Amino acid sequence: AFGVREGMLYDCLDLDSRGSDPLMDGVKEYAAMTARFPQQGETLEKLVLQCLDAYDAETRRLAAACCYLCDLAWIEHPDHRAKLAVEKMLGLSVNGLTHMERVWMAVALYARYEGVLPVNKNIMSILPEAFKKTAKTVGLLLRMLMTFSGGITPVLDQITITKTDGGFSLAADPVLIGR
């Protein structure tokens, strides 16, 4: 991904390490250093991917990566989280994705915080309409799950989410919601 030196280092890796996805490895490492709640990304990945079974493998991969970064701007002021999530994603030191994929993830994370797509024409002009739609879907799924659970992993573990004709349905253990 970077040059001759890194290529030579890659050649020294064992076969298992060579087969790993650098994007997923990178977002998991970043999440381990910055996430508020352990296992949050893993739990979100399971919930979100079951709703995206009709999507292609690359979209599912990017959505899975977004699950680990969905709390990317949690420490920032709420009025600025969406914008800063975009900036952080665009500058995040992870490999294994194209520029368009990086922008897709930034747009999905913006929708996670803001509930809409960004209006920045420089960013949005990079993505085809179909990509914008899938990024928004993933962002809204993450927004719904994070709003309902506060991102707390034991709460997320009690949620089931299913795809319906009109969108998605969320269900939770009645004990969780105080019934």
VENSULRA-V425211 format. One record per residue. N is the residue number from 1. PHI is phi in degrees with one decimal (999 if undefined). D_LAST is the distance of its C-alpha to the last C-alpha in Angstrom with 1 decimal. Layout:
n | phi | d_last
N | PHI | D_LAST
N | PHI | D_LAST
This chain:
n | phi | d_last
1 | 999 | 52.4
2 | -117.4 | 54.6
3 | 159.8 | 58.1
4 | -62.4 | 60.6
5 | -57.3 | 59.5
6 | -66.9 | 55.9
7 | -64.5 | 57.3
8 | -68.4 | 59.3
9 | -64.8 | 56.3
10 | -58.6 | 54.3
11 | -61.7 | 57.1
12 | -83.6 | 56.6
13 | -73.5 | 53.0
14 | -73.3 | 52.1
15 | -62.3 | 51.1
16 | -62.4 | 47.4
17 | -67.2 | 47.3
18 | -65.2 | 49.3
19 | -83.4 | 46.7
20 | -74.8 | 43.8
21 | -90.0 | 42.5
22 | -62.9 | 43.6
23 | -65.4 | 41.0
24 | -64.3 | 38.0
25 | -60.2 | 39.8
26 | -66.4 | 40.3
27 | -69.9 | 36.8
28 | -67.0 | 35.3
29 | -64.9 | 37.8
30 | -63.4 | 37.1
31 | -62.9 | 33.4
32 | -61.5 | 34.0
33 | -84.6 | 36.0
34 | -122.4 | 33.8
35 | -69.3 | 30.1
36 | -73.8 | 27.6
37 | -124.5 | 25.5
38 | -64.0 | 27.1
39 | 62.7 | 26.5
40 | -58.4 | 24.9
41 | -62.5 | 27.7
42 | -63.2 | 27.6
43 | -66.4 | 23.9
44 | -62.7 | 24.3
45 | -58.2 | 27.4
46 | -61.1 | 25.7
47 | -67.3 | 23.1
48 | -70.9 | 25.7
49 | -65.5 | 28.5
50 | -68.3 | 26.7
51 | -89.1 | 26.6
52 | -112.7 | 30.3
53 | -63.5 | 31.9
54 | -83.8 | 34.3
55 | -84.9 | 35.6
56 | -71.7 | 38.8
57 | -60.9 | 38.9
58 | -68.2 | 40.0
59 | -65.2 | 37.2
60 | -64.3 | 34.7
61 | -63.7 | 36.5
62 | -65.7 | 36.4
63 | -63.8 | 32.7
64 | -61.1 | 32.1
65 | -62.9 | 34.2
66 | -63.7 | 32.2
67 | -60.5 | 29.0
68 | -76.8 | 30.8
69 | -107.0 | 32.0
70 | -66.4 | 29.0
71 | -109.0 | 28.6
72 | -53.5 | 32.4
73 | -114.3 | 32.5
74 | -59.3 | 29.5
75 | -83.9 | 31.9
76 | -83.1 | 33.6
77 | -62.8 | 33.2
78 | -54.4 | 30.6
79 | -69.1 | 33.4
80 | -118.3 | 35.4
81 | -58.9 | 33.1
82 | -62.0 | 33.7
83 | -63.3 | 37.5
84 | -71.3 | 37.6
85 | -62.9 | 35.6
86 | -62.0 | 38.3
87 | -61.1 | 41.1
88 | -63.8 | 39.7
89 | -65.2 | 39.2
90 | -65.2 | 42.7
91 | -105.3 | 44.2
92 | -64.5 | 42.1
93 | -83.0 | 44.5
94 | -127.4 | 43.3
95 | -110.5 | 45.5
96 | 87.4 | 45.2
97 | -147.0 | 44.6
98 | -81.3 | 46.8
99 | -62.0 | 46.9
100 | -64.8 | 45.2
101 | -64.6 | 42.3
102 | -63.0 | 42.0
103 | -65.2 | 41.8
104 | -55.5 | 39.3
105 | -64.2 | 37.0
106 | -61.8 | 37.7
107 | -66.7 | 36.8
108 | -62.1 | 33.5
109 | -69.5 | 32.6
110 | -62.4 | 33.6
111 | -63.7 | 31.3
112 | -60.3 | 28.5
113 | -87.9 | 29.0
114 | -103.6 | 30.3
115 | 86.5 | 28.8
116 | -139.7 | 32.4
117 | -79.0 | 35.6
118 | -66.6 | 38.1
119 | -97.6 | 41.0
120 | -62.8 | 43.5
121 | -66.6 | 46.2
122 | -64.0 | 47.7
123 | -76.6 | 44.5
124 | -68.1 | 43.5
125 | -68.9 | 47.0
126 | -74.9 | 46.9
127 | -97.0 | 44.2
128 | -65.9 | 44.8
129 | -55.4 | 42.4
130 | -62.2 | 40.7
131 | -67.7 | 40.0
132 | -60.9 | 38.5
133 | -65.0 | 36.1
134 | -68.0 | 34.9
135 | -62.9 | 34.6
136 | -66.6 | 32.5
137 | -58.7 | 30.2
138 | -64.0 | 29.7
139 | -60.5 | 29.3
140 | -70.9 | 26.6
141 | -60.9 | 24.7
142 | -64.1 | 24.9
143 | -61.0 | 24.1
144 | -61.7 | 20.8
145 | -65.6 | 19.8
146 | -71.7 | 21.0
147 | -67.5 | 19.4
148 | -65.8 | 15.9
149 | -99.2 | 16.3
150 | 69.6 | 19.0
151 | 79.4 | 21.0
152 | -74.9 | 19.4
153 | -57.0 | 20.2
154 | -61.9 | 17.4
155 | -72.4 | 14.9
156 | -58.8 | 17.4
157 | -63.7 | 17.6
158 | -92.7 | 14.1
159 | -97.4 | 15.0
160 | -119.5 | 17.0
161 | -131.6 | 19.3
162 | -132.0 | 21.6
163 | -83.2 | 24.6
164 | -119.6 | 24.7
165 | -60.6 | 27.8
166 | -98.7 | 26.8
167 | 152.8 | 25.5
168 | -136.5 | 22.5
169 | -122.0 | 18.9
170 | -112.6 | 16.2
171 | -131.9 | 13.2
172 | -137.9 | 10.8
173 | -57.4 | 9.0
174 | -56.2 | 5.3
175 | -63.4 | 5.6
176 | -62.0 | 7.7
177 | -98.2 | 6.0
178 | 85.0 | 3.8
179 | -97.1 | 0.0
